[in-house]
């Protein structure tokens, strides 16, 4: 896909009308009234929604309320409605009608990647804020359309990067910024699993593939640890004889060049044993995170500076409630979220550049963007782990 330099701002601040005045262009005002809680609809009831998103509302009660669920599976609708006492459950067919009735303030989109753009724009037109699972879209163009729609209809858009509120990853960021590691030189990461088949992650038309599902974590981590954007990327793909990988590649490897001759490398795979780690090396020391990207595992951090070594463990915790709490505060206090739609766009443009490099066998230059707002320790929110729920008509993506 042909790339173009980005010369205009990725996201500009908008003025949000009071919630009771938000409306579609040309439509009558809705009956929304100011509230201390944001009323959410969860859109889709797949594995991640059931194991993480729906249970997270119990830890986000301070400012977030689950009021609706959309799914085309009648069994899911019935059982999940009873379990979570959800007032409104419906199919996707009635999405626009229900969002237009003034009872929903925000949606959490847990849909397949290829459906993010459509439902974000539909929600924005209804005056409803959007918290969208990563990747934000499948292409840079899709991401821009989503950002533009949310700007046009004066609603917030946040990319659901849960690690921007995670204690272990924020501690790694603070270590990188502290200067204790010296001048930062390189980042290396591995993120892999044995994916189940059949699975939407293996379908190209659904926005599948390990780079979209796993690689964006590595890209995002390199960016927030370096506090910078890459200026050049090189990508390669590899696929063995496994019949699971007829539409998407088995694995992707990439090298990202940052200013100051710093490099970030990673491999993501759907056909290897479970690994989710990264290492950041400076001229004086290193910081390593094991299980860095996981939401259902404790994380171990190791810091080595000269002869001094220390280890620190971070207990498993609810990583989805913090997203809800933070996004709701942004809505209620009229603040632009970090991670924003622009944050999601930046990772997707890098994904596209990696694929282009893999196709052409040549490096791809990137430029024309800058970003001031990065995750920091001020965003840390910690909640206890949720109890593992019984899953209805859904399976984990991983074989393990």
Beta strands, then each sheet from edge to edge (+ up, - down):
strand 1: 38-43
strand 2: 64-70
strand 3: 88-90
strand 4: 106-109
strand 5: 129-133
strand 6: 157-160
strand 7: 184-194
strand 8: 232-238
strand 9: 251-258
strand 10: 262-269
strand 11: 271-282
strand 12: 285-290
strand 13: 299-305
strand 14: 308-314
strand 15: 364-365
sheet 1: 3+ 2+ 1+ 4+ 5+ 6+
sheet 2: 14+ 13- 12+ 11- 7+ 10+ 9- 8+ 15-
end
